[in-house]
Amino acid sequence: MKLTPDHESLRNTIRDFAEKQIRPIAAEIDRKNHIPRELLNQIAKLGLTAITYKEEYGGLGADLLSMVIALEELARVSAACSTVFVASHLVSEPLNEWGTEEQKKRYLVPMVAGEKIGAHAMTEPGAGSDVAGIKTTAKLHGTHWEISGRKTFITNGEIADLYLVFARTSPAPNREKRHKGLSAFLVERGTEGFHAASKIETIGLRGSQPSELVLDHVKVPKDNLLGNEGDGFYVGVKTYDRGRIDVAAQGVGICQAAYEAAISYAQTRTSFETPLIEFQQVQYKLAEMAMGLHTARLLTYWAASLKDQGKDFVKASSIAKVTSTEAAEKLSLLAMMIHGGYGVATEYPVERFLRDS
Ligand SMILES: Cc1cc2nc3c(=O)[nH]c(=O)nc-3n(C[C@H](O)[C@H](O)[C@H](O)COP(=O)(O)OP(=O)(O)OC[C@H]3O[C@@H](n4cnc5c(N)ncnc54)[C@H](O)[C@@H]3O)c2cc1C
């Protein structure tokens, strides 16, 4: 695992943009629960949607470690903004992996160019962890599939241009093989019978609000099946193996933000006529934060590097995701403690870090 000058240059570009364009409105995004589309377009123009894709699809042909660094820098300032792109990757990644050339030209190219945002629609009111338990159905009628069902908690649900919808296309053969018979479909925004219903209010990642989706006899062309019929479960879970690294990167960004905020506050706030940072009890907390931050970052970079080297990364991505998101929660709490009473005040960003963790 080695960071190159290109990695550092990318980090500086994203950090500079995030500081200038996102930080001034990060609290407002959280308060209003809305990210201006123009801002998302600007982030995409930085190349965030293109980093890991091949040049023939308009991508930059860079490694996953670059993507991790970019997401980390975005999440350091606004985890809501990074979440939009993490969720969109849950569509562009499987398109890249299982899409036909025709599907890639039609859908992947505009996603890589940042012109289309994706939403990954797996979860349903009655099935979350239990992916095989989804009830949405798709039936083939000659030249088109007809999809009916309800999805929930779908990030980018209201703003996406392209949805990857999972549905059951044949009954499960038996209880042991209930993951069989699922398929994945590409559904364009505006398709008749398909709409985002209510937005789900959440305490964190506000701005990237998940929504419910309604599919009422939605007709999509036969060719909009992604991957083989019946392979939808694998399309989903293999996408999550890779997606965990993106989520881990966001955790690293929140850890970094909490650590910086805590140090800055401890240096400027005085108590008993002494800067907080001179109290050993506060130094212990900062040392604990540094340990959490570096552990999360190293594990996340390790997982990305394994994937970049074509090695098995599945266990590493799971370890990185759990470690990094738990560290984000812990570091946010420690940052709040160092802020004393101001830790719970919304005028300081540290309480948002905890809600976003
Ligand atoms: C902010 C946010 C954004 C999201 N974005 C998306 C998205 O873009 N697309 C999408 O498809 N989904 C999305 N989701 C949904 C997410 O994937 C589900 O919430 C998750 O899969 C858990 O499902 P559930 O909420 O139905 O909980 P359940 O599956 O009902 O689980 C409830 C509890 O039971 C535990 N549990 C469940 N099964 C077991 C078991 N076998 N053994 C032990 N414990 C178990 C769980 O760990 C959990 O603690 C999002 C969720 C959130 C909160």
The ligand as an ORCA input file, in Angstrom:
! r2SCAN-3c Opt
* xyz 0 1
  C     -29.634      6.137      6.033
  C     -29.964      4.845      5.331
  C     -29.778      4.744      3.959
  C     -30.110      3.561      3.299
  N     -29.944      3.493      1.934
  C     -30.350      2.374      1.272
  C     -30.277      2.309     -0.164
  O     -29.806      3.239     -0.825
  N     -30.740      1.196     -0.777
  C     -31.269      0.133     -0.087
  O     -31.671     -0.839     -0.717
  N     -31.343      0.170      1.276
  C     -30.905      1.252      1.964
  N     -30.984      1.302      3.335
  C     -31.581      0.181      4.051
  C     -30.568     -0.689      4.771
  O     -29.869     -1.456      3.837
  C     -31.373     -1.529      5.772
  O     -31.810     -0.660      6.801
  C     -30.553     -2.648      6.342
  O     -30.358     -3.631      5.362
  C     -31.257     -3.281      7.559
  O     -32.548     -3.656      7.224
  P     -33.798     -3.261      8.152
  O     -33.706     -1.814      8.448
  O     -35.020     -3.782      7.503
  O     -33.538     -4.020      9.504
  P     -33.819     -5.602      9.864
  O     -33.277     -6.403      8.755
  O     -35.292     -5.682     10.133
  O     -33.006     -5.733     11.145
  C     -33.432     -5.205     12.410
  C     -32.418     -5.608     13.477
  O     -32.335     -7.031     13.543
  C     -30.995     -7.467     13.331
  N     -31.023     -8.709     12.554
  C     -31.646     -8.948     11.381
  N     -31.430    -10.203     10.985
  C     -30.641    -10.776     11.918
  C     -30.048    -12.066     12.066
  N     -30.206    -13.017     11.155
  N     -29.301    -12.299     13.164
  C     -29.143    -11.338     14.113
  N     -29.650    -10.095     14.015
  C     -30.386     -9.824     12.930
  C     -30.336     -6.346     12.548
  O     -28.920     -6.339     12.726
  C     -31.000     -5.121     13.164
  O     -30.348     -4.780     14.360
  C     -30.627      2.458      4.029
  C     -30.788      2.560      5.415
  C     -30.466      3.725      6.059
  C     -30.662      3.803      7.553
*
